[in-house]
Amino acid sequence: MNRLPGDPVMRFSWLNTQLRDHYESLEDLCRDMELSEEQIRASMEEAGFTYEPKINQFR
């Protein structure tokens, strides 16, 4: 996950911006950027954020 911001709050903001502006789902973002969805979900959950598919955002 070296392409993502290291700080969890910055990562939260960056991911939500990408999801809002460019992708219909976290799965699409991960496929396009060749990232592990499991690793992203785990790192975000560790920071207290969970992905909400209905709104396509981390909260």
N, CA, C and O atoms as a Maestro MAE file, in Angstrom:
{
 s_m_m2io_version
 :::
 2.0.0
}

f_m_ct {
 s_m_title
 :::
 protein
 m_atom[236] {
  # First column is atom index #
  i_m_mmod_type
  r_m_x_coord
  r_m_y_coord
  r_m_z_coord
  i_m_residue_number
  s_m_chain_name
  s_m_pdb_residue_name
  s_m_pdb_atom_name
  i_m_atomic_number
  :::
  1 25 0.820 -1.191 0.000 1 A "MET " " N  " 7
  2 3 0.000 0.000 0.000 1 A "MET " " CA " 6
  3 2 0.863 1.253 0.000 1 A "MET " " C  " 6
  4 15 0.479 2.272 0.574 1 A "MET " " O  " 8
  5 25 1.999 1.186 -0.625 2 A "ASN " " N  " 7
  6 3 2.912 2.319 -0.602 2 A "ASN " " CA " 6
  7 2 2.452 3.491 -1.468 2 A "ASN " " C  " 6
  8 15 3.075 4.552 -1.428 2 A "ASN " " O  " 8
  9 25 1.387 3.332 -2.243 3 A "ARG " " N  " 7
  10 3 0.883 4.443 -3.054 3 A "ARG " " CA " 6
  11 2 -0.140 5.278 -2.294 3 A "ARG " " C  " 6
  12 15 -0.541 6.345 -2.758 3 A "ARG " " O  " 8
  13 25 -0.555 4.801 -1.146 4 A "LEU " " N  " 7
  14 3 -1.554 5.507 -0.347 4 A "LEU " " CA " 6
  15 2 -0.872 6.367 0.701 4 A "LEU " " C  " 6
  16 15 0.226 6.038 1.150 4 A "LEU " " O  " 8
  17 25 -1.503 7.459 1.094 5 A "PRO " " N  " 7
  18 3 -0.933 8.271 2.178 5 A "PRO " " CA " 6
  19 2 -0.725 7.423 3.436 5 A "PRO " " C  " 6
  20 15 -1.548 6.566 3.756 5 A "PRO " " O  " 8
  21 25 0.366 7.665 4.135 6 A "GLY " " N  " 7
  22 3 0.687 6.893 5.330 6 A "GLY " " CA " 6
  23 2 -0.162 7.241 6.536 6 A "GLY " " C  " 6
  24 15 -0.507 6.368 7.332 6 A "GLY " " O  " 8
  25 25 -0.497 8.500 6.672 7 A "ASP " " N  " 7
  26 3 -1.304 8.938 7.802 7 A "ASP " " CA " 6
  27 2 -2.743 8.451 7.609 7 A "ASP " " C  " 6
  28 15 -3.325 8.681 6.549 7 A "ASP " " O  " 8
  29 25 -3.330 7.784 8.611 8 A "PRO " " N  " 7
  30 3 -4.681 7.233 8.458 8 A "PRO " " CA " 6
  31 2 -5.754 8.263 8.099 8 A "PRO " " C  " 6
  32 15 -6.652 7.962 7.313 8 A "PRO " " O  " 8
  33 25 -5.677 9.457 8.656 9 A "VAL " " N  " 7
  34 3 -6.686 10.480 8.350 9 A "VAL " " CA " 6
  35 2 -6.515 10.979 6.912 9 A "VAL " " C  " 6
  36 15 -7.500 11.215 6.213 9 A "VAL " " O  " 8
  37 25 -5.274 11.136 6.479 10 A "MET " " N  " 7
  38 3 -5.025 11.535 5.086 10 A "MET " " CA " 6
  39 2 -5.468 10.421 4.131 10 A "MET " " C  " 6
  40 15 -6.036 10.696 3.074 10 A "MET " " O  " 8
  41 25 -5.208 9.164 4.507 11 A "ARG " " N  " 7
  42 3 -5.632 8.021 3.693 11 A "ARG " " CA " 6
  43 2 -7.164 7.997 3.584 11 A "ARG " " C  " 6
  44 15 -7.712 7.770 2.505 11 A "ARG " " O  " 8
  45 25 -7.846 8.232 4.708 12 A "PHE " " N  " 7
  46 3 -9.309 8.306 4.743 12 A "PHE " " CA " 6
  47 2 -9.808 9.354 3.746 12 A "PHE " " C  " 6
  48 15 -10.692 9.075 2.936 12 A "PHE " " O  " 8
  49 25 -9.243 10.543 3.807 13 A "SER " " N  " 7
  50 3 -9.646 11.635 2.925 13 A "SER " " CA " 6
  51 2 -9.349 11.305 1.462 13 A "SER " " C  " 6
  52 15 -10.190 11.520 0.590 13 A "SER " " O  " 8
  53 25 -8.161 10.787 1.201 14 A "TRP " " N  " 7
  54 3 -7.752 10.465 -0.163 14 A "TRP " " CA " 6
  55 2 -8.653 9.388 -0.761 14 A "TRP " " C  " 6
  56 15 -9.126 9.521 -1.890 14 A "TRP " " O  " 8
  57 25 -8.889 8.319 0.005 15 A "LEU " " N  " 7
  58 3 -9.741 7.235 -0.490 15 A "LEU " " CA " 6
  59 2 -11.154 7.729 -0.781 15 A "LEU " " C  " 6
  60 15 -11.717 7.415 -1.830 15 A "LEU " " O  " 8
  61 25 -11.725 8.490 0.130 16 A "ASN " " N  " 7
  62 3 -13.085 8.980 -0.085 16 A "ASN " " CA " 6
  63 2 -13.175 9.915 -1.283 16 A "ASN " " C  " 6
  64 15 -14.171 9.901 -2.006 16 A "ASN " " O  " 8
  65 25 -12.153 10.720 -1.498 17 A "THR " " N  " 7
  66 3 -12.130 11.593 -2.677 17 A "THR " " CA " 6
  67 2 -12.074 10.758 -3.951 17 A "THR " " C  " 6
  68 15 -12.810 11.020 -4.902 17 A "THR " " O  " 8
  69 25 -11.203 9.757 -3.968 18 A "GLN " " N  " 7
  70 3 -11.104 8.878 -5.138 18 A "GLN " " CA " 6
  71 2 -12.418 8.154 -5.393 18 A "GLN " " C  " 6
  72 15 -12.887 8.079 -6.528 18 A "GLN " " O  " 8
  73 25 -13.009 7.622 -4.323 19 A "LEU " " N  " 7
  74 3 -14.277 6.895 -4.458 19 A "LEU " " CA " 6
  75 2 -15.385 7.817 -4.959 19 A "LEU " " C  " 6
  76 15 -16.179 7.424 -5.814 19 A "LEU " " O  " 8
  77 25 -15.442 9.015 -4.444 20 A "ARG " " N  " 7
  78 3 -16.484 9.968 -4.838 20 A "ARG " " CA " 6
  79 2 -16.315 10.409 -6.296 20 A "ARG " " C  " 6
  80 15 -17.287 10.473 -7.048 20 A "ARG " " O  " 8
  81 25 -15.082 10.711 -6.683 21 A "ASP " " N  " 7
  82 3 -14.844 11.346 -7.978 21 A "ASP " " CA " 6
  83 2 -14.588 10.391 -9.139 21 A "ASP " " C  " 6
  84 15 -14.820 10.746 -10.295 21 A "ASP " " O  " 8
  85 25 -14.104 9.161 -8.839 22 A "HIS " " N  " 7
  86 3 -13.624 8.323 -9.937 22 A "HIS " " CA " 6
  87 2 -14.113 6.880 -9.958 22 A "HIS " " C  " 6
  88 15 -14.012 6.227 -10.997 22 A "HIS " " O  " 8
  89 25 -14.631 6.363 -8.865 23 A "TYR " " N  " 7
  90 3 -14.930 4.931 -8.798 23 A "TYR " " CA " 6
  91 2 -16.322 4.663 -8.247 23 A "TYR " " C  " 6
  92 15 -16.818 5.390 -7.386 23 A "TYR " " O  " 8
  93 25 -16.938 3.614 -8.757 24 A "GLU " " N  " 7
  94 3 -18.264 3.228 -8.285 24 A "GLU " " CA " 6
  95 2 -18.207 2.342 -7.051 24 A "GLU " " C  " 6
  96 15 -19.219 2.144 -6.380 24 A "GLU " " O  " 8
  97 25 -17.020 1.803 -6.746 25 A "SER " " N  " 7
  98 3 -16.893 0.943 -5.568 25 A "SER " " CA " 6
  99 2 -15.428 0.849 -5.151 25 A "SER " " C  " 6
  100 15 -14.523 1.189 -5.914 25 A "SER " " O  " 8
  101 25 -15.219 0.381 -3.929 26 A "LEU " " N  " 7
  102 3 -13.859 0.133 -3.455 26 A "LEU " " CA " 6
  103 2 -13.205 -0.951 -4.299 26 A "LEU " " C  " 6
  104 15 -12.009 -0.883 -4.582 26 A "LEU " " O  " 8
  105 25 -13.972 -1.933 -4.695 27 A "GLU " " N  " 7
  106 3 -13.455 -3.002 -5.551 27 A "GLU " " CA " 6
  107 2 -12.915 -2.431 -6.863 27 A "GLU " " C  " 6
  108 15 -11.841 -2.834 -7.310 27 A "GLU " " O  " 8
  109 25 -13.639 -1.504 -7.483 28 A "ASP " " N  " 7
  110 3 -13.187 -0.872 -8.728 28 A "ASP " " CA " 6
  111 2 -11.882 -0.108 -8.514 28 A "ASP " " C  " 6
  112 15 -10.956 -0.216 -9.318 28 A "ASP " " O  " 8
  113 25 -11.811 0.662 -7.431 29 A "LEU " " N  " 7
  114 3 -10.598 1.418 -7.121 29 A "LEU " " CA " 6
  115 2 -9.413 0.471 -6.971 29 A "LEU " " C  " 6
  116 15 -8.350 0.706 -7.545 29 A "LEU " " O  " 8
  117 25 -9.596 -0.596 -6.202 30 A "CYS " " N  " 7
  118 3 -8.504 -1.540 -5.953 30 A "CYS " " CA " 6
  119 2 -8.066 -2.245 -7.230 30 A "CYS " " C  " 6
  120 15 -6.871 -2.429 -7.461 30 A "CYS " " O  " 8
  121 25 -9.016 -2.634 -8.048 31 A "ARG " " N  " 7
  122 3 -8.682 -3.304 -9.306 31 A "ARG " " CA " 6
  123 2 -7.883 -2.358 -10.202 31 A "ARG " " C  " 6
  124 15 -6.856 -2.744 -10.759 31 A "ARG " " O  " 8
  125 25 -8.353 -1.129 -10.338 32 A "ASP " " N  " 7
  126 3 -7.701 -0.154 -11.209 32 A "ASP " " CA " 6
  127 2 -6.296 0.205 -10.723 32 A "ASP " " C  " 6
  128 15 -5.381 0.366 -11.531 32 A "ASP " " O  " 8
  129 25 -6.125 0.331 -9.411 33 A "MET " " N  " 7
  130 3 -4.840 0.759 -8.856 33 A "MET " " CA " 6
  131 2 -3.959 -0.409 -8.419 33 A "MET " " C  " 6
  132 15 -2.881 -0.209 -7.860 33 A "MET " " O  " 8
  133 25 -4.433 -1.640 -8.683 34 A "GLU " " N  " 7
  134 3 -3.694 -2.850 -8.316 34 A "GLU " " CA " 6
  135 2 -3.338 -2.856 -6.833 34 A "GLU " " C  " 6
  136 15 -2.188 -3.071 -6.451 34 A "GLU " " O  " 8
  137 25 -4.364 -2.612 -6.005 35 A "LEU " " N  " 7
  138 3 -4.216 -2.606 -4.554 35 A "LEU " " CA " 6
  139 2 -5.018 -3.754 -3.965 35 A "LEU " " C  " 6
  140 15 -5.974 -4.232 -4.577 35 A "LEU " " O  " 8
  141 25 -4.630 -4.190 -2.792 36 A "SER " " N  " 7
  142 3 -5.350 -5.242 -2.090 36 A "SER " " CA " 6
  143 2 -6.512 -4.641 -1.305 36 A "SER " " C  " 6
  144 15 -6.308 -3.851 -0.382 36 A "SER " " O  " 8
  145 25 -7.723 -5.020 -1.679 37 A "GLU " " N  " 7
  146 3 -8.897 -4.524 -0.963 37 A "GLU " " CA " 6
  147 2 -8.860 -4.972 0.496 37 A "GLU " " C  " 6
  148 15 -9.232 -4.211 1.389 37 A "GLU " " O  " 8
  149 25 -8.415 -6.196 0.740 38 A "GLU " " N  " 7
  150 3 -8.323 -6.708 2.114 38 A "GLU " " CA " 6
  151 2 -7.378 -5.863 2.957 38 A "GLU " " C  " 6
  152 15 -7.689 -5.546 4.105 38 A "GLU " " O  " 8
  153 25 -6.230 -5.494 2.402 39 A "GLN " " N  " 7
  154 3 -5.260 -4.685 3.143 39 A "GLN " " CA " 6
  155 2 -5.803 -3.283 3.409 39 A "GLN " " C  " 6
  156 15 -5.607 -2.736 4.494 39 A "GLN " " O  " 8
  157 25 -6.476 -2.709 2.434 40 A "ILE " " N  " 7
  158 3 -7.038 -1.368 2.627 40 A "ILE " " CA " 6
  159 2 -8.107 -1.401 3.702 40 A "ILE " " C  " 6
  160 15 -8.112 -0.571 4.611 40 A "ILE " " O  " 8
  161 25 -9.014 -2.366 3.595 41 A "ARG " " N  " 7
  162 3 -10.074 -2.477 4.609 41 A "ARG " " CA " 6
  163 2 -9.468 -2.671 6.000 41 A "ARG " " C  " 6
  164 15 -9.897 -2.031 6.960 41 A "ARG " " O  " 8
  165 25 -8.473 -3.553 6.107 42 A "ALA " " N  " 7
  166 3 -7.850 -3.836 7.407 42 A "ALA " " CA " 6
  167 2 -7.167 -2.598 7.975 42 A "ALA " " C  " 6
  168 15 -7.318 -2.301 9.160 42 A "ALA " " O  " 8
  169 25 -6.423 -1.879 7.153 43 A "SER " " N  " 7
  170 3 -5.713 -0.696 7.655 43 A "SER " " CA " 6
  171 2 -6.689 0.403 8.057 43 A "SER " " C  " 6
  172 15 -6.452 1.127 9.024 43 A "SER " " O  " 8
  173 25 -7.779 0.526 7.318 44 A "MET " " N  " 7
  174 3 -8.770 1.543 7.655 44 A "MET " " CA " 6
  175 2 -9.544 1.152 8.914 44 A "MET " " C  " 6
  176 15 -9.849 2.006 9.747 44 A "MET " " O  " 8
  177 25 -9.860 -0.126 9.053 45 A "GLU " " N  " 7
  178 3 -10.554 -0.583 10.260 45 A "GLU " " CA " 6
  179 2 -9.676 -0.399 11.491 45 A "GLU " " C  " 6
  180 15 -10.164 -0.069 12.571 45 A "GLU " " O  " 8
  181 25 -8.377 -0.618 11.316 46 A "GLU " " N  " 7
  182 3 -7.416 -0.397 12.406 46 A "GLU " " CA " 6
  183 2 -7.455 1.061 12.872 46 A "GLU " " C  " 6
  184 15 -7.256 1.350 14.052 46 A "GLU " " O  " 8
  185 25 -7.710 1.965 11.939 47 A "ALA " " N  " 7
  186 3 -7.770 3.398 12.249 47 A "ALA " " CA " 6
  187 2 -9.173 3.835 12.673 47 A "ALA " " C  " 6
  188 15 -9.396 5.007 12.976 47 A "ALA " " O  " 8
  189 25 -10.118 2.890 12.694 48 A "GLY " " N  " 7
  190 3 -11.464 3.205 13.153 48 A "GLY " " CA " 6
  191 2 -12.472 3.530 12.065 48 A "GLY " " C  " 6
  192 15 -13.562 4.022 12.359 48 A "GLY " " O  " 8
  193 25 -12.124 3.262 10.805 49 A "PHE " " N  " 7
  194 3 -13.011 3.562 9.685 49 A "PHE " " CA " 6
  195 2 -13.491 2.272 9.028 49 A "PHE " " C  " 6
  196 15 -12.732 1.308 8.928 49 A "PHE " " O  " 8
  197 25 -14.730 2.250 8.585 50 A "THR " " N  " 7
  198 3 -15.256 1.099 7.852 50 A "THR " " CA " 6
  199 2 -15.840 1.573 6.527 50 A "THR " " C  " 6
  200 15 -16.348 2.688 6.414 50 A "THR " " O  " 8
  201 25 -15.756 0.697 5.531 51 A "TYR " " N  " 7
  202 3 -16.289 1.017 4.209 51 A "TYR " " CA " 6
  203 2 -17.788 0.761 4.195 51 A "TYR " " C  " 6
  204 15 -18.261 -0.293 4.622 51 A "TYR " " O  " 8
  205 25 -18.527 1.748 3.694 52 A "GLU " " N  " 7
  206 3 -19.985 1.658 3.574 52 A "GLU " " CA " 6
  207 2 -20.335 1.587 2.084 52 A "GLU " " C  " 6
  208 15 -20.379 2.618 1.413 52 A "GLU " " O  " 8
  209 25 -20.584 0.376 1.560 53 A "PRO " " N  " 7
  210 3 -20.832 0.231 0.121 53 A "PRO " " CA " 6
  211 2 -22.035 1.018 -0.392 53 A "PRO " " C  " 6
  212 15 -22.020 1.485 -1.531 53 A "PRO " " O  " 8
  213 25 -23.064 1.172 0.416 54 A "LYS " " N  " 7
  214 3 -24.268 1.880 -0.050 54 A "LYS " " CA " 6
  215 2 -23.985 3.331 -0.404 54 A "LYS " " C  " 6
  216 15 -24.620 3.895 -1.295 54 A "LYS " " O  " 8
  217 25 -23.020 3.937 0.303 55 A "ILE " " N  " 7
  218 3 -22.674 5.329 0.008 55 A "ILE " " CA " 6
  219 2 -21.292 5.452 -0.635 55 A "ILE " " C  " 6
  220 15 -20.841 6.553 -0.952 55 A "ILE " " O  " 8
  221 25 -20.622 4.302 -0.825 56 A "ASN " " N  " 7
  222 3 -19.304 4.250 -1.460 56 A "ASN " " CA " 6
  223 2 -18.299 5.175 -0.769 56 A "ASN " " C  " 6
  224 15 -17.586 5.939 -1.421 56 A "ASN " " O  " 8
  225 25 -18.261 5.091 0.550 57 A "GLN " " N  " 7
  226 3 -17.360 5.929 1.348 57 A "GLN " " CA " 6
  227 2 -16.920 5.175 2.597 57 A "GLN " " C  " 6
  228 15 -17.596 4.257 3.062 57 A "GLN " " O  " 8
  229 25 -15.779 5.583 3.123 58 A "PHE " " N  " 7
  230 3 -15.368 5.125 4.450 58 A "PHE " " CA " 6
  231 2 -15.980 6.076 5.460 58 A "PHE " " C  " 6
  232 15 -16.071 7.279 5.212 58 A "PHE " " O  " 8
  233 25 -16.398 5.541 6.596 59 A "ARG " " N  " 7
  234 3 -16.970 6.346 7.681 59 A "ARG " " CA " 6
  235 2 -16.403 5.878 8.992 59 A "ARG " " C  " 6
  236 15 -16.748 6.418 10.042 59 A "ARG " " O  " 8
  :::
 }
 m_bond[235] {
  # First column is bond index #
  i_m_from
  i_m_to
  i_m_order
  :::
  1 1 2 1
  2 2 3 1
  3 3 4 2
  4 3 5 1
  5 5 6 1
  6 6 7 1
  7 7 8 2
  8 7 9 1
  9 9 10 1
  10 10 11 1
  11 11 12 2
  12 11 13 1
  13 13 14 1
  14 14 15 1
  15 15 16 2
  16 15 17 1
  17 17 18 1
  18 18 19 1
  19 19 20 2
  20 19 21 1
  21 21 22 1
  22 22 23 1
  23 23 24 2
  24 23 25 1
  25 25 26 1
  26 26 27 1
  27 27 28 2
  28 27 29 1
  29 29 30 1
  30 30 31 1
  31 31 32 2
  32 31 33 1
  33 33 34 1
  34 34 35 1
  35 35 36 2
  36 35 37 1
  37 37 38 1
  38 38 39 1
  39 39 40 2
  40 39 41 1
  41 41 42 1
  42 42 43 1
  43 43 44 2
  44 43 45 1
  45 45 46 1
  46 46 47 1
  47 47 48 2
  48 47 49 1
  49 49 50 1
  50 50 51 1
  51 51 52 2
  52 51 53 1
  53 53 54 1
  54 54 55 1
  55 55 56 2
  56 55 57 1
  57 57 58 1
  58 58 59 1
  59 59 60 2
  60 59 61 1
  61 61 62 1
  62 62 63 1
  63 63 64 2
  64 63 65 1
  65 65 66 1
  66 66 67 1
  67 67 68 2
  68 67 69 1
  69 69 70 1
  70 70 71 1
  71 71 72 2
  72 71 73 1
  73 73 74 1
  74 74 75 1
  75 75 76 2
  76 75 77 1
  77 77 78 1
  78 78 79 1
  79 79 80 2
  80 79 81 1
  81 81 82 1
  82 82 83 1
  83 83 84 2
  84 83 85 1
  85 85 86 1
  86 86 87 1
  87 87 88 2
  88 87 89 1
  89 89 90 1
  90 90 91 1
  91 91 92 2
  92 91 93 1
  93 93 94 1
  94 94 95 1
  95 95 96 2
  96 95 97 1
  97 97 98 1
  98 98 99 1
  99 99 100 2
  100 99 101 1
  101 101 102 1
  102 102 103 1
  103 103 104 2
  104 103 105 1
  105 105 106 1
  106 106 107 1
  107 107 108 2
  108 107 109 1
  109 109 110 1
  110 110 111 1
  111 111 112 2
  112 111 113 1
  113 113 114 1
  114 114 115 1
  115 115 116 2
  116 115 117 1
  117 117 118 1
  118 118 119 1
  119 119 120 2
  120 119 121 1
  121 121 122 1
  122 122 123 1
  123 123 124 2
  124 123 125 1
  125 125 126 1
  126 126 127 1
  127 127 128 2
  128 127 129 1
  129 129 130 1
  130 130 131 1
  131 131 132 2
  132 131 133 1
  133 133 134 1
  134 134 135 1
  135 135 136 2
  136 135 137 1
  137 137 138 1
  138 138 139 1
  139 139 140 2
  140 139 141 1
  141 141 142 1
  142 142 143 1
  143 143 144 2
  144 143 145 1
  145 145 146 1
  146 146 147 1
  147 147 148 2
  148 147 149 1
  149 149 150 1
  150 150 151 1
  151 151 152 2
  152 151 153 1
  153 153 154 1
  154 154 155 1
  155 155 156 2
  156 155 157 1
  157 157 158 1
  158 158 159 1
  159 159 160 2
  160 159 161 1
  161 161 162 1
  162 162 163 1
  163 163 164 2
  164 163 165 1
  165 165 166 1
  166 166 167 1
  167 167 168 2
  168 167 169 1
  169 169 170 1
  170 170 171 1
  171 171 172 2
  172 171 173 1
  173 173 174 1
  174 174 175 1
  175 175 176 2
  176 175 177 1
  177 177 178 1
  178 178 179 1
  179 179 180 2
  180 179 181 1
  181 181 182 1
  182 182 183 1
  183 183 184 2
  184 183 185 1
  185 185 186 1
  186 186 187 1
  187 187 188 2
  188 187 189 1
  189 189 190 1
  190 190 191 1
  191 191 192 2
  192 191 193 1
  193 193 194 1
  194 194 195 1
  195 195 196 2
  196 195 197 1
  197 197 198 1
  198 198 199 1
  199 199 200 2
  200 199 201 1
  201 201 202 1
  202 202 203 1
  203 203 204 2
  204 203 205 1
  205 205 206 1
  206 206 207 1
  207 207 208 2
  208 207 209 1
  209 209 210 1
  210 210 211 1
  211 211 212 2
  212 211 213 1
  213 213 214 1
  214 214 215 1
  215 215 216 2
  216 215 217 1
  217 217 218 1
  218 218 219 1
  219 219 220 2
  220 219 221 1
  221 221 222 1
  222 222 223 1
  223 223 224 2
  224 223 225 1
  225 225 226 1
  226 226 227 1
  227 227 228 2
  228 227 229 1
  229 229 230 1
  230 230 231 1
  231 231 232 2
  232 231 233 1
  233 233 234 1
  234 234 235 1
  235 235 236 2
  :::
 }
}
